Amino acid sequence: MAQVPRVSELSIVDMTSHSSELVHKGGLSKEVKIVVKGSPFHMVLGVVGRAVNFARIQFNASLVYDCEPAKSVDFVKTSPMEFKYSPNSAGDRLEVELRIKVLTSQHEDMLFKVHIHGVDPITKAEFPGLFLVSPPIKVISKPEQLKKRQAPQAHQQQPAPKKQRAVPAAAASDSVADAVQRLEASQLVTNRLLERLLSAADCNARAAPLKREPTSPAEEFEAAFLSTFRAFQQLRSDDKADAVRRVMRTAPPSDVDSVAELVDLVASEGLVAGSPSSSLSIASLPSPVDGGSSGCVCADCPHKRELERVDQFYQRFLENGVGLGGSPDDGSDLALPLDADTDFSSSFLAFA
């Protein structure tokens, strides 16, 4: 007399499928159930051991590959399997309806298995022993595929030239549907990445200060004035006088008048040399011409004469604003050389 197990175990009482075939692999033979994609097939489950009322138990099912260790079939949106169950009136039988929505050919010809296990409806804890693994399952697109594979071997004695197998319409539509699902998932990931990049770019744009372009003549004057000062400060001390001479000599009369007007405006504001409000007085600076500590003591020095001419030019330039771009009234030659700095010249003309 067989010993009754202490723990109840699920068992398959009956299982329907389209057909079955015997597969030999690795020196072992196993029966494979063949079902059609999307078509329902049924199982009737019972229990071995202690009696169980199926009406008081919740059942879950999952689709896995026929391999060791078992691995679940991945999916993006749609579950690869539909699972429905209902107990009979006595509660000792469980009728299960299954629909598999993926093809074996789409998963590298891998076979599938169905895992069914019972859980507590409240705590969702699995009941020990109420677990079942179905036989290997092969999913095809339509029954015609099976008939072609089971053709008599007599026709294979005179093999015809190999032809490329045409993809069935159903299999093609399934492949397109799977490709669309993969594209949708990839598009979702791409959209999320683009949102992150745009958000980061927006934050950087807000953090970076914007350089505002001048919108009025006053703002353009201020920008040109500051540009002139920066260019003048970049000149070497020995080149500053030559740069001013070159600009004033080559400037058109309208620009000369503008500079004269600017000098008059600076003088009226009390910013010229010798003004009480001036922060810097040219007259207070030591002059080499007067025999300063850094000046020349030669009796007849050509550099001293050149400095005197430059001093006369700047005195007339700052005090009267006359004689710019030409010769003074006393006939002295204040010709401006043509070897001044180009950047200062362009900035000064833009300022004028």
C-alpha positions in Angstrom: 0.0 0.0 0.0 1.4 3.3 -1.1 2.3 5.8 1.6 0.2 9.0 1.6 2.4 12.2 1.4 2.1 14.4 4.4 2.0 17.5 2.2 -0.4 18.0 -0.7 1.0 18.2 -4.2 -0.4 19.4 -7.4 -0.7 17.0 -10.3 -1.9 17.2 -13.9 -5.0 15.0 -14.3 -5.5 15.9 -18.0 -4.0 18.3 -20.6 -5.2 19.1 -24.0 -3.0 20.4 -26.9 -2.9 20.6 -30.6 -0.5 17.7 -30.8 2.6 16.3 -29.3 6.0 15.0 -30.5 8.9 13.0 -29.0 12.1 15.0 -28.9 15.5 13.3 -28.4 18.2 15.5 -26.9 21.3 14.7 -25.0 20.6 11.0 -24.9 17.2 11.7 -23.3 13.7 11.6 -24.8 10.9 13.8 -23.7 7.4 14.5 -24.9 6.7 18.0 -26.1 3.3 19.5 -26.2 2.6 21.6 -29.3 0.1 24.5 -29.1 -0.9 27.2 -31.5 -0.1 30.8 -30.6 -3.1 32.6 -29.1 -5.3 29.5 -29.1 -6.5 28.2 -25.8 -5.4 24.9 -24.3 -6.6 23.4 -21.1 -5.3 21.5 -18.1 -7.2 19.8 -15.2 -5.3 19.8 -12.0 -5.8 17.6 -9.0 -4.0 17.0 -5.7 -2.0 14.1 -4.4 -2.0 13.6 -0.6 -4.1 15.5 1.8 -7.4 16.9 0.4 -7.4 20.5 -0.6 -10.4 22.8 -1.4 -9.3 24.7 -4.5 -12.0 27.3 -3.9 -10.1 28.7 -0.9 -6.8 29.0 -2.7 -5.5 31.6 -5.2 -3.3 30.4 -8.0 -0.6 32.3 -10.0 1.1 31.2 -13.2 4.2 32.3 -15.1 5.8 31.3 -18.4 9.5 30.2 -18.3 12.0 28.8 -20.7 12.7 25.0 -20.7 16.2 25.3 -19.3 18.2 24.9 -16.0 17.9 27.1 -14.1 14.5 28.3 -15.1 14.3 31.8 -16.6 11.2 33.8 -17.0 10.1 35.0 -20.5 10.7 38.8 -20.7 8.2 41.2 -22.1 7.7 44.9 -22.5 4.0 45.7 -22.1 1.9 42.7 -22.9 2.2 39.5 -20.8 3.3 36.5 -23.0 0.6 34.3 -21.4 -3.0 34.5 -20.3 -4.0 32.4 -17.3 -7.5 31.6 -16.1 -8.7 29.0 -13.6 -11.9 27.9 -11.9 -12.5 25.1 -9.3 -15.3 22.6 -9.8 -18.3 22.4 -7.5 -16.6 19.9 -5.2 -13.4 21.9 -4.9 -11.1 18.9 -5.6 -10.4 19.8 -9.3 -9.0 22.9 -10.9 -9.8 23.7 -14.5 -7.1 25.9 -16.1 -7.2 27.7 -19.5 -3.9 29.0 -21.0 -3.1 31.1 -24.0 0.6 31.7 -25.0 1.2 34.8 -27.2 4.9 34.2 -28.2 6.3 31.8 -30.8 9.1 29.4 -30.2 10.7 30.5 -33.4 10.9 34.1 -32.1 12.9 32.9 -29.0 15.7 31.1 -30.7 13.6 27.9 -30.9 13.5 27.6 -27.1 10.7 25.5 -25.6 8.5 26.8 -22.8 7.1 25.6 -19.5 4.3 26.8 -17.3 4.8 27.2 -13.5 1.6 27.1 -11.4 1.7 27.6 -7.7 -1.0 28.2 -5.0 -0.8 31.1 -2.6 -2.8 32.3 0.4 -5.5 34.8 -0.9 -4.8 37.2 2.1 -1.1 36.9 2.9 0.0 35.9 -0.7 2.3 33.3 0.9 3.0 30.2 -1.2 1.6 26.9 0.1 4.3 24.2 0.3 3.7 21.5 -2.2 1.1 23.3 -4.2 3.5 23.9 -7.1 3.4 22.4 -10.6 5.7 22.5 -13.7 4.0 21.7 -17.0 5.6 19.5 -19.7 7.7 21.3 -22.4 5.6 23.3 -24.7 6.3 24.3 -28.3 4.3 27.2 -29.8 3.7 27.5 -33.5 1.9 30.1 -35.6 -0.6 27.7 -37.3 -1.2 24.0 -37.8 0.1 24.0 -41.4 3.6 24.3 -40.1 3.3 21.0 -38.2 2.0 19.2 -41.3 4.9 20.3 -43.4 7.4 19.0 -40.8 5.6 15.6 -40.5 5.6 14.9 -44.2 6.6 11.3 -45.2 10.3 10.6 -45.3 9.8 9.0 -48.8 9.8 12.4 -50.4 13.2 13.1 -48.8 15.0 10.3 -50.8 15.3 12.5 -53.9 15.8 15.9 -52.3 14.8 18.9 -54.5 17.0 22.0 -54.7 16.8 24.0 -51.5 14.5 26.9 -51.6 14.3 29.7 -49.2 11.4 29.1 -46.9 8.7 31.8 -47.2 7.7 33.4 -43.9 4.1 32.7 -43.2 1.8 35.7 -43.0 0.9 35.0 -39.4 4.5 34.7 -38.4 5.4 37.9 -40.3 2.6 39.8 -38.6 3.8 38.4 -35.2 7.4 39.5 -36.0 6.2 43.0 -37.0 4.2 43.3 -33.7 7.2 42.2 -31.7 9.4 44.7 -33.6 6.9 47.5 -32.9 7.0 46.7 -29.2 10.8 46.8 -29.1 10.7 50.1 -31.0 8.2 51.6 -28.6 10.3 50.6 -25.6 13.5 52.0 -27.2 11.6 55.2 -28.1 10.5 55.6 -24.5 14.1 55.3 -23.2 15.2 57.8 -25.9 12.5 60.3 -24.9 13.5 60.1 -21.3 17.1 60.7 -22.2 16.2 63.7 -24.3 14.1 65.2 -21.5 17.1 65.0 -19.2 19.4 66.6 -21.7 17.0 69.4 -22.4 16.5 70.0 -18.7 20.2 70.2 -18.1 20.7 72.6 -21.1 17.8 74.8 -19.8 19.5 75.0 -16.3 22.8 75.9 -17.9 21.2 78.6 -20.0 19.6 80.1 -17.0 22.8 80.0 -15.0 24.9 81.6 -17.7 24.7 85.4 -17.9 23.4 86.8 -21.1 25.5 89.4 -22.9 23.1 92.2 -23.8 23.7 94.1 -27.0 23.5 97.9 -27.0 20.1 99.1 -27.8 20.6 102.9 -27.8 23.2 105.4 -29.0 24.2 106.2 -25.4 24.9 102.5 -24.7 26.8 102.2 -28.0 28.9 105.2 -26.9 29.7 103.7 -23.5 30.7 100.4 -25.1 33.0 102.1 -27.6 34.4 104.4 -24.9 35.3 101.4 -22.7 36.7 99.5 -25.7 39.0 102.5 -26.5 40.3 102.7 -22.9 41.0 98.9 -22.9 42.8 99.1 -26.2 44.8 102.2 -25.0 45.8 100.4 -21.8 47.1 97.4 -23.8 49.6 99.6 -25.7 53.1 99.8 -24.5 54.1 103.2 -22.9 56.5 103.9 -25.9 53.7 103.3 -28.4 50.8 105.3 -26.9 51.9 108.7 -28.4 52.5 107.3 -31.8 49.1 105.5 -31.8 47.3 108.8 -30.9 49.2 110.7 -33.7 48.3 108.1 -36.3 44.6 108.1 -35.4 44.3 111.9 -35.4 46.2 112.3 -38.7 44.2 109.7 -40.6 40.8 110.6 -39.1 38.3 112.4 -41.3 37.2 116.0 -40.4 33.9 114.8 -38.9 35.8 112.5 -36.5 38.2 115.3 -35.6 35.3 117.5 -34.8 33.7 114.8 -32.6 37.0 114.4 -30.7 37.2 118.2 -30.3 33.7 118.3 -29.0 34.5 115.5 -26.5 37.6 117.4 -25.3 35.4 120.5 -24.7 32.9 118.5 -22.8 35.6 117.0 -20.6 37.0 120.5 -20.0 33.5 121.8 -19.1 33.1 119.0 -16.5 36.4 120.0 -14.9 38.3 116.9 -15.8 41.2 118.4 -17.8 44.8 118.8 -16.5 45.1 121.6 -13.9 41.4 121.5 -12.8 40.8 121.4 -9.1 38.4 118.5 -9.5 40.8 116.5 -11.6 42.1 113.5 -9.9 45.3 113.5 -12.1 47.2 116.7 -13.1 49.6 116.4 -16.1 51.3 119.6 -14.9 52.2 117.9 -11.6 54.0 115.0 -13.2 57.8 115.3 -13.5 58.9 116.3 -17.0 62.1 115.1 -18.6 62.2 118.3 -20.6 62.5 120.3 -17.4 65.5 118.3 -16.3 63.7 115.8 -14.0 65.5 112.9 -12.4 64.8 110.7 -15.4 65.5 113.4 -18.1 68.5 114.0 -20.3 71.1 116.7 -19.4 72.6 117.0 -22.9 73.1 120.5 -24.2 71.5 119.9 -27.5 69.5 116.6 -27.3 67.2 115.6 -30.2 65.1 113.6 -27.9 64.4 116.6 -25.7 63.2 118.6 -28.8 60.9 115.7 -29.7 59.5 115.7 -26.2 58.9 119.4 -26.4 56.9 118.9 -29.6 54.8 116.1 -28.1 54.2 118.3 -25.0 53.0 121.2 -27.1 50.7 118.9 -29.1 49.0 117.4 -26.0 48.7 120.9 -24.3 46.8 122.1 -27.4 44.9 118.9 -27.6 43.7 119.0 -24.0 43.2 122.7 -23.4 41.8 124.1 -26.7 40.9 121.1 -28.8 42.4 122.8 -31.9 45.0 121.8 -34.3 43.9 118.1 -34.3 44.8 116.2 -37.3 46.9 119.1 -38.8 49.7 121.5 -37.9 49.5 124.2 -35.2 49.3 127.9 -35.9 53.0 128.5 -35.1 54.0 126.3 -38.0 55.6 123.6 -35.9 55.5 120.1 -37.4 53.3 117.8 -35.5 53.0 115.2 -38.2 51.6 111.9 -36.9 53.6 108.8 -37.8 51.8 105.8 -39.4 53.2 102.9 -37.3 50.6 103.0 -34.4 48.8 100.0 -33.0 45.9 98.9 -35.3 43.6 97.7 -32.5 43.7 101.0 -30.7 43.1 102.9 -34.0 40.0 100.9 -34.8 38.6 101.2 -31.3 39.3 105.0 -31.2 37.5 105.5 -34.5 34.5 103.4 -33.4 34.4 105.5 -30.2 34.6 108.8 -32.2 
